[in-house]
Amino acid sequence: MVGDTMSDPKEVVRKSFKGSKGFVVKVNGKEVLKT
Amino acid sequence: MSVQKSIVSFEPFKAIELMGWGYGIIKQAVFTLPAGSTVELSLTVPKNEVWWITFGIFDGMPSDTVFHTFKTDRESHEPLLLTEGFISQPICPAGWHRADEFVTETLQNVTGNTDYNTLPSQDLNVRINLFVFKVEKQWVTKLEGLLETLLGEQIITKSRKVS
């Protein structure tokens, strides 16, 4: 949730991500998602 | 009998599309960029294709809150501060950017850093659109000369043998 800075960044990105296929997403250097 | 000379000019990628050598797609990503975090988005170019990033844009964030870096296997750029967040801003410099292996966009949330903005540290909504033109590698190889003519010398960096 935007504005909520208490959550785990990796989970925030993983849960919020919507987009095209083919992306590899890393958060602070760690891979969290492949679409 | 008079002869009239006509000059027909094509937008190069439209010409390539008309000839059936490639086509354009949009790669979109929408996500929350957590406070204090860096998110890297990567796309892998299939082995049988060459991509040209013809345009890229992102928006949704307040200005001066994100550093971003655009990179392909052929070019790398210094991190830039996003200065026009809400009205959108190009991701990469003007021109066409060839990628044979990968495209990477990195975003660093700098809200709360008083060197750049006066906002408290916070998560940000990000929306990115990359305009990708895909060309099958066989056509790039066979028709390199023509592509060079159509797309310009500057983006065909592969050296060619001189017989």
N, CA and C atoms of all chains as a GROMACS GRO file, in nm:
protein
  594
    1MET      N    1   0.085  -0.119   0.000
    1MET     CA    2   0.000   0.000   0.000
    1MET      C    3   0.088   0.124   0.000
    2VAL      N    4   0.056   0.219  -0.087
    2VAL     CA    5   0.135   0.340  -0.097
    2VAL      C    6   0.127   0.419   0.034
    3GLY      N    7   0.238   0.466   0.081
    3GLY     CA    8   0.241   0.541   0.206
    3GLY      C    9   0.277   0.455   0.325
    4ASP      N   10   0.258   0.325   0.312
    4ASP     CA   11   0.291   0.232   0.420
    4ASP      C   12   0.437   0.191   0.406
    5THR      N   13   0.520   0.238   0.495
    5THR     CA   14   0.663   0.210   0.485
    5THR      C   15   0.707   0.099   0.579
    6MET      N   16   0.610   0.033   0.644
    6MET     CA   17   0.645  -0.068   0.744
    6MET      C   18   0.656  -0.208   0.684
    7SER      N   19   0.603  -0.227   0.563
    7SER     CA   20   0.600  -0.361   0.505
    7SER      C   21   0.736  -0.400   0.449
    8ASP      N   22   0.753  -0.530   0.428
    8ASP     CA   23   0.874  -0.582   0.365
    8ASP      C   24   0.876  -0.535   0.219
    9PRO      N   25   0.980  -0.464   0.177
    9PRO     CA   26   0.983  -0.410   0.040
    9PRO      C   27   0.966  -0.518  -0.067
   10LYS      N   28   1.023  -0.635  -0.043
   10LYS     CA   29   1.013  -0.742  -0.143
   10LYS      C   30   0.867  -0.786  -0.160
   11GLU      N   31   0.796  -0.795  -0.048
   11GLU     CA   32   0.655  -0.834  -0.054
   11GLU      C   33   0.570  -0.724  -0.116
   12VAL      N   34   0.604  -0.599  -0.084
   12VAL     CA   35   0.530  -0.485  -0.140
   12VAL      C   36   0.536  -0.488  -0.292
   13VAL      N   37   0.657  -0.510  -0.345
   13VAL     CA   38   0.673  -0.511  -0.491
   13VAL      C   39   0.605  -0.634  -0.550
   14ARG      N   40   0.628  -0.749  -0.490
   14ARG     CA   41   0.572  -0.874  -0.543
   14ARG      C   42   0.420  -0.870  -0.550
   15LYS      N   43   0.359  -0.817  -0.444
   15LYS     CA   44   0.212  -0.815  -0.439
   15LYS      C   45   0.152  -0.708  -0.529
   16SER      N   46   0.224  -0.600  -0.548
   16SER     CA   47   0.167  -0.488  -0.623
   16SER      C   48   0.192  -0.498  -0.772
   17PHE      N   49   0.288  -0.582  -0.813
   17PHE     CA   50   0.332  -0.580  -0.953
   17PHE      C   51   0.225  -0.631  -1.049
   18LYS      N   52   0.200  -0.550  -1.151
   18LYS     CA   53   0.113  -0.591  -1.262
   18LYS      C   54   0.184  -0.548  -1.389
   19GLY      N   55   0.184  -0.634  -1.488
   19GLY     CA   56   0.251  -0.593  -1.610
   19GLY      C   57   0.266  -0.703  -1.711
   20SER      N   58   0.345  -0.672  -1.810
   20SER     CA   59   0.367  -0.764  -1.922
   20SER      C   60   0.448  -0.885  -1.878
   21LYS      N   61   0.443  -0.988  -1.961
   21LYS     CA   62   0.524  -1.106  -1.936
   21LYS      C   63   0.670  -1.078  -1.971
   22GLY      N   64   0.758  -1.150  -1.905
   22GLY     CA   65   0.900  -1.143  -1.941
   22GLY      C   66   0.986  -1.063  -1.846
   23PHE      N   67   0.926  -0.995  -1.748
   23PHE     CA   68   1.006  -0.916  -1.655
   23PHE      C   69   1.068  -1.005  -1.546
   24VAL      N   70   1.192  -0.975  -1.514
   24VAL     CA   71   1.254  -1.027  -1.392
   24VAL      C   72   1.270  -0.907  -1.299
   25VAL      N   73   1.216  -0.919  -1.179
   25VAL     CA   74   1.212  -0.805  -1.087
   25VAL      C   75   1.300  -0.833  -0.966
   26LYS      N   76   1.393  -0.742  -0.941
   26LYS     CA   77   1.478  -0.752  -0.823
   26LYS      C   78   1.450  -0.634  -0.731
   27VAL      N   79   1.448  -0.661  -0.601
   27VAL     CA   80   1.432  -0.556  -0.501
   27VAL      C   81   1.555  -0.556  -0.413
   28ASN      N   82   1.623  -0.444  -0.411
   28ASN     CA   83   1.747  -0.430  -0.334
   28ASN      C   84   1.845  -0.545  -0.364
   29GLY      N   85   1.851  -0.579  -0.493
   29GLY     CA   86   1.947  -0.680  -0.539
   29GLY      C   87   1.900  -0.823  -0.533
   30LYS      N   88   1.784  -0.848  -0.476
   30LYS     CA   89   1.735  -0.986  -0.465
   30LYS      C   90   1.614  -1.007  -0.556
   31GLU      N   91   1.621  -1.116  -0.632
   31GLU     CA   92   1.511  -1.146  -0.723
   31GLU      C   93   1.386  -1.184  -0.646
   32VAL      N   94   1.274  -1.120  -0.680
   32VAL     CA   95   1.150  -1.149  -0.610
   32VAL      C   96   1.038  -1.196  -0.701
   33LEU      N   97   1.056  -1.177  -0.831
   33LEU     CA   98   0.944  -1.207  -0.921
   33LEU      C   99   0.991  -1.228  -1.063
   34LYS      N  100   0.927  -1.324  -1.131
   34LYS     CA  101   0.940  -1.340  -1.276
   34LYS      C  102   0.800  -1.340  -1.334
   35THR      N  103   0.775  -1.259  -1.433
   35THR     CA  104   0.638  -1.253  -1.488
   35THR      C  105   0.630  -1.329  -1.618
   36MET      N  106   0.731   1.516  -7.282
   36MET     CA  107   0.670   1.458  -7.163
   36MET      C  108   0.754   1.494  -7.041
   37SER      N  109   0.689   1.547  -6.945
   37SER     CA  110   0.763   1.585  -6.825
   37SER      C  111   0.770   1.467  -6.727
   38VAL      N  112   0.877   1.463  -6.653
   38VAL     CA  113   0.895   1.358  -6.554
   38VAL      C  114   0.889   1.422  -6.415
   39GLN      N  115   0.802   1.370  -6.335
   39GLN     CA  116   0.792   1.422  -6.199
   39GLN      C  117   0.865   1.328  -6.104
   40LYS      N  118   0.944   1.387  -6.019
   40LYS     CA  119   1.020   1.307  -5.923
   40LYS      C  120   0.947   1.312  -5.788
   41SER      N  121   0.923   1.194  -5.734
   41SER     CA  122   0.858   1.187  -5.602
   41SER      C  123   0.955   1.131  -5.499
   42ILE      N  124   0.950   1.184  -5.384
   42ILE     CA  125   1.030   1.130  -5.275
   42ILE      C  126   0.935   1.075  -5.169
   43VAL      N  127   0.951   0.947  -5.141
   43VAL     CA  128   0.868   0.883  -5.038
   43VAL      C  129   0.956   0.853  -4.919
   44SER      N  130   0.916   0.899  -4.805
   44SER     CA  131   0.996   0.868  -4.687
   44SER      C  132   0.912   0.788  -4.587
   45PHE      N  133   0.975   0.688  -4.528
   45PHE     CA  134   0.910   0.602  -4.431
   45PHE      C  135   0.969   0.626  -4.294
   46GLU      N  136   0.886   0.617  -4.194
   46GLU     CA  137   0.938   0.598  -4.060
   46GLU      C  138   1.002   0.459  -4.062
   47PRO      N  139   1.131   0.447  -4.029
   47PRO     CA  140   1.203   0.322  -4.055
   47PRO      C  141   1.138   0.198  -3.998
   48PHE      N  142   1.089   0.206  -3.877
   48PHE     CA  143   1.031   0.086  -3.818
   48PHE      C  144   0.898   0.050  -3.884
   49LYS      N  145   0.829   0.151  -3.934
   49LYS     CA  146   0.706   0.122  -4.009
   49LYS      C  147   0.741   0.048  -4.138
   50ALA      N  148   0.848   0.091  -4.201
   50ALA     CA  149   0.892   0.023  -4.323
   50ALA      C  150   0.928  -0.124  -4.294
   51ILE      N  151   0.999  -0.146  -4.186
   51ILE     CA  152   1.037  -0.282  -4.148
   51ILE      C  153   0.913  -0.366  -4.119
   52GLU      N  154   0.817  -0.304  -4.053
   52GLU     CA  155   0.692  -0.374  -4.022
   52GLU      C  156   0.617  -0.411  -4.150
   53LEU      N  157   0.612  -0.317  -4.243
   53LEU     CA  158   0.542  -0.342  -4.369
   53LEU      C  159   0.608  -0.456  -4.448
   54MET      N  160   0.739  -0.468  -4.434
   54MET     CA  161   0.810  -0.573  -4.506
   54MET      C  162   0.807  -0.706  -4.431
   55GLY      N  163   0.746  -0.706  -4.314
   55GLY     CA  164   0.729  -0.830  -4.240
   55GLY      C  165   0.853  -0.878  -4.165
   56TRP      N  166   0.947  -0.789  -4.139
   56TRP     CA  167   1.071  -0.828  -4.072
   56TRP      C  168   1.061  -0.814  -3.920
   57GLY      N  169   0.960  -0.743  -3.874
   57GLY     CA  170   0.952  -0.722  -3.730
   57GLY      C  171   0.822  -0.652  -3.694
   58TYR      N  172   0.802  -0.632  -3.563
   58TYR     CA  173   0.681  -0.565  -3.517
   58TYR      C  174   0.705  -0.504  -3.380
   59GLY      N  175   0.620  -0.410  -3.345
   59GLY     CA  176   0.638  -0.340  -3.218
   59GLY      C  177   0.539  -0.386  -3.113
   60ILE      N  178   0.582  -0.386  -2.989
   60ILE     CA  179   0.495  -0.419  -2.876
   60ILE      C  180   0.523  -0.318  -2.764
   61ILE      N  181   0.435  -0.316  -2.666
   61ILE     CA  182   0.459  -0.234  -2.547
   61ILE      C  183   0.476  -0.327  -2.428
   62LYS      N  184   0.582  -0.306  -2.355
   62LYS     CA  185   0.603  -0.378  -2.228
   62LYS      C  186   0.568  -0.282  -2.116
   63GLN      N  187   0.469  -0.317  -2.036
   63GLN     CA  188   0.425  -0.229  -1.928
   63GLN      C  189   0.448  -0.292  -1.792
   64ALA      N  190   0.487  -0.209  -1.698
   64ALA     CA  191   0.501  -0.254  -1.559
   64ALA      C  192   0.439  -0.148  -1.467
   65VAL      N  193   0.355  -0.194  -1.376
   65VAL     CA  194   0.294  -0.108  -1.276
   65VAL      C  195   0.320  -0.171  -1.140
   66PHE      N  196   0.376  -0.096  -1.048
   66PHE     CA  197   0.408  -0.154  -0.918
   66PHE      C  198   0.432  -0.045  -0.814
   67THR      N  199   0.442  -0.086  -0.690
   67THR     CA  200   0.474   0.005  -0.581
   67THR      C  201   0.624   0.000  -0.554
   68LEU      N  202   0.687   0.116  -0.558
   68LEU     CA  203   0.830   0.127  -0.530
   68LEU      C  204   0.846   0.164  -0.382
   69PRO      N  205   0.890   0.069  -0.300
   69PRO     CA  206   0.892   0.092  -0.155
   69PRO      C  207   0.990   0.203  -0.114
   70ALA      N  208   0.959   0.269  -0.006
   70ALA     CA  209   1.047   0.374   0.047
   70ALA      C  210   1.186   0.318   0.072
   71GLY      N  211   1.286   0.393   0.030
   71GLY     CA  212   1.424   0.355   0.056
   71GLY      C  213   1.474   0.236  -0.022
   72SER      N  214   1.397   0.189  -0.120
   72SER     CA  215   1.434   0.067  -0.191
   72SER      C  216   1.474   0.095  -0.336
   73THR      N  217   1.545  -0.003  -0.392
   73THR     CA  218   1.582   0.000  -0.533
   73THR      C  219   1.520  -0.120  -0.601
   74VAL      N  220   1.449  -0.094  -0.710
   74VAL     CA  221   1.385  -0.201  -0.787
   74VAL      C  222   1.447  -0.204  -0.926
   75GLU      N  223   1.485  -0.325  -0.967
   75GLU     CA  224   1.544  -0.345  -1.099
   75GLU      C  225   1.449  -0.431  -1.183
   76LEU      N  226   1.414  -0.379  -1.300
   76LEU     CA  227   1.330  -0.454  -1.394
   76LEU      C  228   1.416  -0.495  -1.512
   77SER      N  229   1.417  -0.624  -1.544
   77SER     CA  230   1.497  -0.672  -1.656
   77SER      C  231   1.412  -0.749  -1.755
   78LEU      N  232   1.444  -0.732  -1.880
   78LEU     CA  233   1.382  -0.810  -1.987
   78LEU      C  234   1.493  -0.878  -2.066
   79THR      N  235   1.473  -1.006  -2.095
   79THR     CA  236   1.572  -1.080  -2.172
   79THR      C  237   1.528  -1.086  -2.318
   80VAL      N  238   1.618  -1.051  -2.406
   80VAL     CA  239   1.589  -1.057  -2.549
   80VAL      C  240   1.605  -1.202  -2.596
   81PRO      N  241   1.502  -1.260  -2.658
   81PRO     CA  242   1.516  -1.396  -2.709
   81PRO      C  243   1.634  -1.408  -2.806
   82LYS      N  244   1.695  -1.527  -2.808
   82LYS     CA  245   1.817  -1.544  -2.887
   82LYS      C  246   1.797  -1.523  -3.036
   83ASN      N  247   1.675  -1.544  -3.082
   83ASN     CA  248   1.651  -1.530  -3.226
   83ASN      C  249   1.600  -1.391  -3.265
   84GLU      N  250   1.611  -1.295  -3.169
   84GLU     CA  251   1.559  -1.161  -3.197
   84GLU      C  252   1.661  -1.054  -3.162
   85VAL      N  253   1.645  -0.939  -3.223
   85VAL     CA  254   1.714  -0.817  -3.180
   85VAL      C  255   1.605  -0.714  -3.152
   86TRP      N  256   1.620  -0.644  -3.041
   86TRP     CA  257   1.518  -0.544  -3.006
   86TRP      C  258   1.574  -0.404  -3.024
   87TRP      N  259   1.484  -0.314  -3.061
   87TRP     CA  260   1.515  -0.172  -3.051
   87TRP      C  261   1.413  -0.108  -2.958
   88ILE      N  262   1.462  -0.042  -2.857
   88ILE     CA  263   1.373   0.036  -2.771
   88ILE      C  264   1.357   0.171  -2.839
   89THR      N  265   1.237   0.193  -2.892
   89THR     CA  266   1.216   0.316  -2.968
   89THR      C  267   1.168   0.430  -2.879
   90PHE      N  268   1.112   0.396  -2.765
   90PHE     CA  269   1.066   0.499  -2.671
   90PHE      C  270   1.035   0.431  -2.538
   91GLY      N  271   1.047   0.505  -2.433
   91GLY     CA  272   1.011   0.453  -2.301
   91GLY      C  273   0.969   0.570  -2.214
   92ILE      N  274   0.866   0.547  -2.134
   92ILE     CA  275   0.818   0.660  -2.053
   92ILE      C  276   0.768   0.607  -1.919
   93PHE      N  277   0.784   0.686  -1.815
   93PHE     CA  278   0.723   0.648  -1.687
   93PHE      C  279   0.662   0.768  -1.619
   94ASP      N  280   0.567   0.738  -1.531
   94ASP     CA  281   0.494   0.846  -1.465
   94ASP      C  282   0.430   0.793  -1.338
   95GLY      N  283   0.361   0.880  -1.270
   95GLY     CA  284   0.288   0.841  -1.151
   95GLY      C  285   0.355   0.882  -1.022
   96MET      N  286   0.480   0.926  -1.030
   96MET     CA  287   0.552   0.963  -0.908
   96MET      C  288   0.568   1.115  -0.900
   97PRO      N  289   0.578   1.168  -0.777
   97PRO     CA  290   0.612   1.310  -0.765
   97PRO      C  291   0.752   1.336  -0.822
   98SER      N  292   0.774   1.456  -0.869
   98SER     CA  293   0.904   1.490  -0.926
   98SER      C  294   1.014   1.482  -0.820
   99ASP      N  295   1.135   1.454  -0.865
   99ASP     CA  296   1.255   1.453  -0.781
   99ASP      C  297   1.252   1.346  -0.671
  100THR      N  298   1.181   1.236  -0.697
  100THR     CA  299   1.172   1.133  -0.594
  100THR      C  300   1.237   1.001  -0.634
  101VAL      N  301   1.278   0.991  -0.761
  101VAL     CA  302   1.332   0.863  -0.809
  101VAL      C  303   1.456   0.886  -0.894
  102PHE      N  304   1.561   0.810  -0.864
  102PHE     CA  305   1.675   0.800  -0.954
  102PHE      C  306   1.653   0.679  -1.042
  103HIS      N  307   1.679   0.695  -1.171
  103HIS     CA  308   1.660   0.579  -1.258
  103HIS      C  309   1.778   0.563  -1.351
  104THR      N  310   1.801   0.439  -1.391
  104THR     CA  311   1.913   0.406  -1.480
  104THR      C  312   1.864   0.314  -1.589
  105PHE      N  313   1.886   0.355  -1.712
  105PHE     CA  314   1.847   0.274  -1.828
  105PHE      C  315   1.972   0.207  -1.885
  106LYS      N  316   1.960   0.078  -1.915
  106LYS     CA  317   2.077   0.005  -1.961
  106LYS      C  318   2.034  -0.107  -2.057
  107THR      N  319   2.116  -0.129  -2.159
  107THR     CA  320   2.103  -0.250  -2.241
  107THR      C  321   2.240  -0.314  -2.246
  108ASP      N  322   2.250  -0.430  -2.314
  108ASP     CA  323   2.382  -0.492  -2.324
  108ASP      C  324   2.474  -0.409  -2.411
  109ARG      N  325   2.421  -0.312  -2.484
  109ARG     CA  326   2.503  -0.231  -2.574
  109ARG      C  327   2.529  -0.090  -2.523
  110GLU      N  328   2.453  -0.047  -2.425
  110GLU     CA  329   2.474   0.088  -2.376
  110GLU      C  330   2.436   0.100  -2.229
  111SER      N  331   2.501   0.194  -2.163
  111SER     CA  332   2.475   0.214  -2.022
  111SER      C  333   2.472   0.365  -1.995
  112HIS      N  334   2.380   0.408  -1.911
  112HIS     CA  335   2.366   0.550  -1.884
  112HIS      C  336   2.381   0.580  -1.736
  113GLU      N  337   2.424   0.699  -1.706
  113GLU     CA  338   2.438   0.741  -1.567
  113GLU      C  339   2.298   0.752  -1.503
  114PRO      N  340   2.288   0.728  -1.372
  114PRO     CA  341   2.158   0.746  -1.305
  114PRO      C  342   2.110   0.890  -1.318
  115LEU      N  343   1.982   0.905  -1.346
  115LEU     CA  344   1.923   1.038  -1.360
  115LEU      C  345   1.809   1.055  -1.262
  116LEU      N  346   1.793   1.176  -1.209
  116LEU     CA  347   1.682   1.205  -1.120
  116LEU      C  348   1.558   1.234  -1.205
  117LEU      N  349   1.449   1.166  -1.171
  117LEU     CA  350   1.322   1.190  -1.241
  117LEU      C  351   1.271   1.328  -1.200
  118THR      N  352   1.265   1.419  -1.295
  118THR     CA  353   1.230   1.557  -1.260
  118THR      C  354   1.085   1.592  -1.297
  119GLU      N  355   1.022   1.508  -1.379
  119GLU     CA  356   0.884   1.537  -1.422
  119GLU      C  357   0.796   1.415  -1.399
  120GLY      N  358   0.778   1.382  -1.273
  120GLY     CA  359   0.710   1.257  -1.241
  120GLY      C  360   0.565   1.251  -1.281
  121PHE      N  361   0.485   1.350  -1.240
  121PHE     CA  362   0.342   1.341  -1.263
  121PHE      C  363   0.304   1.361  -1.409
  122ILE      N  364   0.382   1.442  -1.481
  122ILE     CA  365   0.345   1.465  -1.621
  122ILE      C  366   0.418   1.370  -1.714
  123SER      N  367   0.495   1.279  -1.658
  123SER     CA  368   0.567   1.174  -1.731
  123SER      C  369   0.697   1.224  -1.792
  124GLN      N  370   0.788   1.130  -1.807
  124GLN     CA  371   0.922   1.164  -1.855
  124GLN      C  372   0.982   1.044  -1.928
  125PRO      N  373   1.054   1.067  -2.038
  125PRO     CA  374   1.116   0.955  -2.108
  125PRO      C  375   1.215   0.880  -2.019
  126ILE      N  376   1.220   0.750  -2.039
  126ILE     CA  377   1.314   0.666  -1.964
  126ILE      C  378   1.454   0.676  -2.022
  127CYS      N  379   1.461   0.677  -2.155
  127CYS     CA  380   1.592   0.672  -2.220
  127CYS      C  381   1.610   0.795  -2.309
  128PRO      N  382   1.735   0.827  -2.341
  128PRO     CA  383   1.760   0.942  -2.427
  128PRO      C  384   1.690   0.925  -2.562
  129ALA      N  385   1.667   1.038  -2.630
  129ALA     CA  386   1.603   1.032  -2.761
  129ALA      C  387   1.684   0.944  -2.854
  130GLY      N  388   1.617   0.873  -2.940
  130GLY     CA  389   1.686   0.785  -3.034
  130GLY      C  390   1.642   0.641  -3.016
  131TRP      N  391   1.704   0.552  -3.090
  131TRP     CA  392   1.669   0.411  -3.085
  131TRP      C  393   1.781   0.336  -3.017
  132HIS      N  394   1.742   0.246  -2.930
  132HIS     CA  395   1.842   0.178  -2.846
  132HIS      C  396   1.836   0.028  -2.874
  133ARG      N  397   1.943  -0.022  -2.935
  133ARG     CA  398   1.947  -0.163  -2.972
  133ARG      C  399   1.981  -0.251  -2.852
  134ALA      N  400   1.913  -0.362  -2.842
  134ALA     CA  401   1.945  -0.460  -2.737
  134ALA      C  402   1.948  -0.599  -2.800
  135ASP      N  403   2.060  -0.667  -2.782
  135ASP     CA  404   2.074  -0.804  -2.834
  135ASP      C  405   2.053  -0.907  -2.724
  136GLU      N  406   2.073  -0.867  -2.599
  136GLU     CA  407   2.065  -0.963  -2.489
  136GLU      C  408   1.966  -0.923  -2.380
  137PHE      N  409   1.973  -0.798  -2.335
  137PHE     CA  410   1.883  -0.759  -2.224
  137PHE      C  411   1.857  -0.608  -2.223
  138VAL      N  412   1.751  -0.574  -2.153
  138VAL     CA  413   1.718  -0.434  -2.124
  138VAL      C  414   1.691  -0.427  -1.974
  139THR      N  415   1.749  -0.331  -1.909
  139THR     CA  416   1.729  -0.317  -1.764
  139THR      C  417   1.697  -0.173  -1.728
  140GLU      N  418   1.598  -0.157  -1.643
  140GLU     CA  419   1.566  -0.025  -1.588
  140GLU      C  420   1.569  -0.037  -1.436
  141THR      N  421   1.646   0.049  -1.371
  141THR     CA  422   1.660   0.045  -1.226
  141THR      C  423   1.604   0.174  -1.168
  142LEU      N  424   1.524   0.160  -1.063
  142LEU     CA  425   1.463   0.277  -0.998
  142LEU      C  426   1.494   0.276  -0.849
  143GLN      N  427   1.541   0.389  -0.801
  143GLN     CA  428   1.573   0.402  -0.658
  143GLN      C  429   1.483   0.510  -0.597
  144ASN      N  430   1.409   0.473  -0.495
  144ASN     CA  431   1.320   0.566  -0.426
  144ASN      C  432   1.403   0.655  -0.332
  145VAL      N  433   1.402   0.787  -0.358
  145VAL     CA  434   1.479   0.879  -0.273
  145VAL      C  435   1.389   0.978  -0.200
  146THR      N  436   1.262   0.940  -0.179
  146THR     CA  437   1.178   1.026  -0.095
  146THR      C  438   1.240   1.031   0.045
  147GLY      N  439   1.232   1.145   0.108
  147GLY     CA  440   1.291   1.160   0.241
  147GLY      C  441   1.436   1.204   0.238
  148ASN      N  442   1.496   1.205   0.119
  148ASN     CA  443   1.634   1.253   0.105
  148ASN      C  444   1.629   1.402   0.073
  149THR      N  445   1.665   1.485   0.167
  149THR     CA  446   1.650   1.630   0.150
  149THR      C  447   1.746   1.690   0.048
  150ASP      N  448   1.837   1.610  -0.002
  150ASP     CA  449   1.920   1.659  -0.112
  150ASP      C  450   1.837   1.675  -0.240
  151TYR      N  451   1.725   1.602  -0.247
  151TYR     CA  452   1.649   1.600  -0.372
  151TYR      C  453   1.506   1.649  -0.359
  152ASN      N  454   1.444   1.631  -0.243
  152ASN     CA  455   1.304   1.670  -0.229
  152ASN      C  456   1.273   1.696  -0.081
  153THR      N  457   1.154   1.748  -0.056
  153THR     CA  458   1.114   1.780   0.082
  153THR      C  459   1.004   1.686   0.133
  154LEU      N  460   0.981   1.579   0.058
  154LEU     CA  461   0.876   1.484   0.096
  154LEU      C  462   0.925   1.389   0.204
  155PRO      N  463   0.835   1.344   0.292
  155PRO     CA  464   0.874   1.238   0.385
  155PRO      C  465   0.897   1.108   0.309
  156SER      N  466   0.976   1.019   0.366
  156SER     CA  467   1.001   0.889   0.304
  156SER      C  468   0.870   0.814   0.285
  157GLN      N  469   0.844   0.766   0.166
  157GLN     CA  470   0.716   0.700   0.139
  157GLN      C  471   0.724   0.609   0.016
  158ASP      N  472   0.633   0.513   0.011
  158ASP     CA  473   0.621   0.427  -0.108
  158ASP      C  474   0.565   0.510  -0.223
  159LEU      N  475   0.598   0.467  -0.346
  159LEU     CA  476   0.553   0.540  -0.465
  159LEU      C  477   0.487   0.445  -0.564
  160ASN      N  478   0.386   0.495  -0.633
  160ASN     CA  479   0.329   0.421  -0.745
  160ASN      C  480   0.411   0.449  -0.870
  161VAL      N  481   0.446   0.344  -0.942
  161VAL     CA  482   0.526   0.361  -1.064
  161VAL      C  483   0.454   0.295  -1.181
  162ARG      N  484   0.456   0.362  -1.292
  162ARG     CA  485   0.403   0.303  -1.416
  162ARG      C  486   0.506   0.326  -1.526
  163ILE      N  487   0.544   0.218  -1.593
  163ILE     CA  488   0.646   0.224  -1.698
  163ILE      C  489   0.592   0.163  -1.825
  164ASN      N  490   0.618   0.229  -1.936
  164ASN     CA  491   0.587   0.172  -2.066
  164ASN      C  492   0.711   0.175  -2.154
  165LEU      N  493   0.750   0.058  -2.200
  165LEU     CA  494   0.863   0.049  -2.293
  165LEU      C  495   0.811   0.010  -2.431
  166PHE      N  496   0.847   0.086  -2.531
  166PHE     CA  497   0.808   0.056  -2.668
  166PHE      C  498   0.920  -0.025  -2.731
  167VAL      N  499   0.891  -0.151  -2.755
  167VAL     CA  500   0.992  -0.246  -2.803
  167VAL      C  501   0.961  -0.286  -2.946
  168PHE      N  502   1.060  -0.271  -3.034
  168PHE     CA  503   1.042  -0.318  -3.170
  168PHE      C  504   1.128  -0.443  -3.188
  169LYS      N  505   1.063  -0.554  -3.220
  169LYS     CA  506   1.132  -0.682  -3.231
  169LYS      C  507   1.163  -0.713  -3.377
  170VAL      N  508   1.285  -0.750  -3.403
  170VAL     CA  509   1.324  -0.792  -3.539
  170VAL      C  510   1.388  -0.930  -3.529
  171GLU      N  511   1.342  -1.022  -3.612
  171GLU     CA  512   1.405  -1.155  -3.611
  171GLU      C  513   1.549  -1.143  -3.657
  172LYS      N  514   1.635  -1.215  -3.585
  172LYS     CA  515   1.779  -1.200  -3.607
  172LYS      C  516   1.817  -1.232  -3.752
  173GLN      N  517   1.748  -1.327  -3.812
  173GLN     CA  518   1.783  -1.363  -3.950
  173GLN      C  519   1.771  -1.243  -4.043
  174TRP      N  520   1.674  -1.156  -4.014
  174TRP     CA  521   1.657  -1.039  -4.100
  174TRP      C  522   1.762  -0.934  -4.069
  175VAL      N  523   1.799  -0.924  -3.943
  175VAL     CA  524   1.902  -0.827  -3.908
  175VAL      C  525   2.032  -0.861  -3.979
  176THR      N  526   2.063  -0.991  -3.981
  176THR     CA  527   2.188  -1.034  -4.044
  176THR      C  528   2.181  -1.018  -4.196
  177LYS      N  529   2.074  -1.068  -4.254
  177LYS     CA  530   2.064  -1.067  -4.399
  177LYS      C  531   2.046  -0.926  -4.455
  178LEU      N  532   1.978  -0.846  -4.379
  178LEU     CA  533   1.943  -0.715  -4.432
  178LEU      C  534   2.009  -0.602  -4.355
  179GLU      N  535   2.122  -0.633  -4.300
  179GLU     CA  536   2.190  -0.533  -4.217
  179GLU      C  537   2.216  -0.404  -4.294
  180GLY      N  538   2.256  -0.419  -4.418
  180GLY     CA  539   2.285  -0.300  -4.497
  180GLY      C  540   2.163  -0.211  -4.513
  181LEU      N  541   2.051  -0.276  -4.538
  181LEU     CA  542   1.929  -0.199  -4.556
  181LEU      C  543   1.883  -0.138  -4.424
  182LEU      N  544   1.894  -0.216  -4.316
  182LEU     CA  545   1.860  -0.162  -4.185
  182LEU      C  546   1.946  -0.041  -4.152
  183GLU      N  547   2.071  -0.055  -4.190
  183GLU     CA  548   2.165   0.054  -4.165
  183GLU      C  549   2.119   0.180  -4.236
  184THR      N  550   2.074   0.160  -4.359
  184THR     CA  551   2.027   0.274  -4.436
  184THR      C  552   1.901   0.332  -4.373
  185LEU      N  553   1.812   0.242  -4.331
  185LEU     CA  554   1.685   0.288  -4.277
  185LEU      C  555   1.698   0.347  -4.137
  186LEU      N  556   1.779   0.283  -4.056
  186LEU     CA  557   1.782   0.322  -3.916
  186LEU      C  558   1.896   0.416  -3.881
  187GLY      N  559   1.993   0.426  -3.967
  187GLY     CA  560   2.103   0.516  -3.938
  187GLY      C  561   2.226   0.444  -3.890
  188GLU      N  562   2.338   0.497  -3.926
  188GLU     CA  563   2.467   0.434  -3.894
  188GLU      C  564   2.488   0.420  -3.744
  189GLN      N  565   2.436   0.515  -3.667
  189GLN     CA  566   2.472   0.521  -3.526
  189GLN      C  567   2.422   0.404  -3.443
  190ILE      N  568   2.315   0.339  -3.489
  190ILE     CA  569   2.264   0.232  -3.404
  190ILE      C  570   2.305   0.094  -3.455
  191ILE      N  571   2.370   0.087  -3.566
  191ILE     CA  572   2.425  -0.040  -3.613
  191ILE      C  573   2.573  -0.038  -3.577
  192THR      N  574   2.604  -0.094  -3.465
  192THR     CA  575   2.742  -0.083  -3.417
  192THR      C  576   2.823  -0.207  -3.450
  193LYS      N  577   2.756  -0.311  -3.496
  193LYS     CA  578   2.827  -0.434  -3.527
  193LYS      C  579   2.917  -0.410  -3.649
  194SER      N  580   3.042  -0.447  -3.636
  194SER     CA  581   3.134  -0.425  -3.747
  194SER      C  582   3.107  -0.525  -3.859
  195ARG      N  583   3.131  -0.484  -3.978
  195ARG     CA  584   3.107  -0.570  -4.093
  195ARG      C  585   3.238  -0.598  -4.165
  196LYS      N  586   3.251  -0.722  -4.210
  196LYS     CA  587   3.373  -0.759  -4.282
  196LYS      C  588   3.375  -0.690  -4.418
  197VAL      N  589   3.492  -0.644  -4.454
  197VAL     CA  590   3.510  -0.585  -4.586
  197VAL      C  591   3.586  -0.684  -4.672
  198SER      N  592   3.523  -0.725  -4.781
  198SER     CA  593   3.590  -0.825  -4.865
  198SER      C  594   3.684  -0.758  -4.965
   0.00000   0.00000   0.00000
